[in-house]
Amino acid sequence: MMETNRPPDFEHIDNQMLKMEVNLDDIPGEWLGYVMDLLFEAGANDVYYTPIYMKKNRPGVLLQLLCSRNNVHKMREILFHETTTLGVRYYPLTVHRLERRYIKVSTEWGEVTVKEGMLDGQSVQHAPEYDECKAIAKQYQVPLKKVYEQVWKALNQER
């Protein structure tokens, strides 16, 4: 296991975050993935959808996103131009972010980057980079879960 050249992201409290949300009951489902991509490209930290029931028991979707205050204007523009919403709700939010380190582990198919979450200097989370695992699974025609198993095994051997 070796550290990558990426600089670590230090543990910190981010007080400049907002949650934005809209209820959507009249939007084609195919548009939702497109809107999610646009929001991420514009700097959203997270975007997610939840099925809901609205007035008069109409099925709908709750679109929620997290972003920094600096990106609110871009997010609002996308929501009003690309969805059917007539209003956006804003909630101030504080986020405690773990320090992140990026390490490489070896599998039989090559190296995979693993994001390591650190709390007070102690490793508490590990997350293999999905896109790298997916590429290995496709290239070597092995199940994705087998790639993840190899990554976890390599991580456990190094500790």
N, C-alpha and C positions, 0 to 999 in steps of 0.2 A: 504494500500500500504506500503510495507517495502522494504528497500534496501537489496540487496543480499550481500554475503560475498566476492564477486569478487571485486578486487581493481579497482578503476576508472582509465580510460585512460584519461590523461589530454590533454586539447586543445593544439595543437602545429602545427608548420609548418614543414613539412618533405621535405627537399631539396635533399634527396638522393634517389629519385624515378626515374624509367624509364618506358616509354611506349615502348613496343616491338610489332611489327606487321609484319604479313606475308600475302601475297595474295595466295590463294589456288584455283586452278581451276580444279584440277585432283585428288581430294581426295573423297573417299566414305563418304557419310553423316554420316554413323554409326560410323566412326572413330572420328568425332568431339567431341561427348560427352565424349568419352574415353580420348582424349587429354585434354579436359577441366578438367576432374577429376585429371589427372596426374599433370597438372600445378598447380591446387589448392593444391594438396598434397605436392608439392615441394615448396610451399610458395608464390605463386602468390596472390596478394591482390585482383585482379579482372581479369576476363577473359570474353570476349564477342565476338560474331560473328555478322557480318553485310553482307547481300547479296550485291554483287557488280557486275559490268560488266567490264571485262578486255579487253585487246587487241583483235581485231577481233570480238568484241562484245560477247566474251565468258562469260557465267555466272560463277561467282566464289564466294568465301567467303573471307572476310577480318577478320582474327583472330587478335585481339588485347588483350594485357594483361598489367597489371600494376604490378611492383614488385620493391623491393629495389635493389639498386646496388649490394648488397651482394648475391642476388639470380640470377643474370644474367646468370652465367655459367650453373646453373641447368636448367633454362628456355630454353636457347639456345640448350642444349643437347636434351631436350624433343622435341623441335620444329624440329630439324634436324633429329632425329631418328624416330619420330612418325608421322610426316607429310610429304608431298611431296614437301615442299618448297626448293628452292635453295638459298634463301637469307633472312636475317632478318634485319629489320630497327629498329633503336634505337632512342628515343627522350628523352632528360632529362626533368624531370617533377617536379614541386613543388606541394605538396598537403597540403591544410589546413585541419587538422583533428579536428573535434569537440571533446570536452571532452565527455566521455561516462560514464554513470552510469547505473547500472543494478538494476531494482526494480522488486518486485513481486506484482502482483495484483491477487485478488481472483475472480474466476468465479464460477458458479454453479457446474462446473466439476472439480475444483481444481485451484491451482495457476499457473500463466503463467508469465514468465520472460519478461520484457519489457526493451529494450535498450533506454535510454534517452540521447539525444544529447544536450550538453550545449555550449552556445556561451557567452563568457564573464560572466560566472556564471548564465546565464539565460537559462531555458529550452526552446528549440526551435523545437525539434523533438522527436517523440516517435515511436518505431518500435517493435511490439510484435515478440517474437522469433517464426519464422515460424514452425520449427520442433516440438516445444511444442504444438502449435495450431493444427498442422496436426495430431499429436498423439491423442489429445483430440477428434478431429473430427472423427477419425477412431474408437477409443475406444467406444465413446458414440453414434456413427452413427448419427452425426448431421452435417449440412453443415459447411464447413470451414468458410464461411462468418459470420455465426451465432456466432462462437467462437470469431472471431475478433470483432464483435459487442459487445459482452459481455466484452471483454478486454477494448475497447474504453469507454464503459459505466462506468466500474470500475475506469478507469483513470480519467474520468471527475468528478466522485463523490468524488474522493480523493483530487482534486485540490481546 
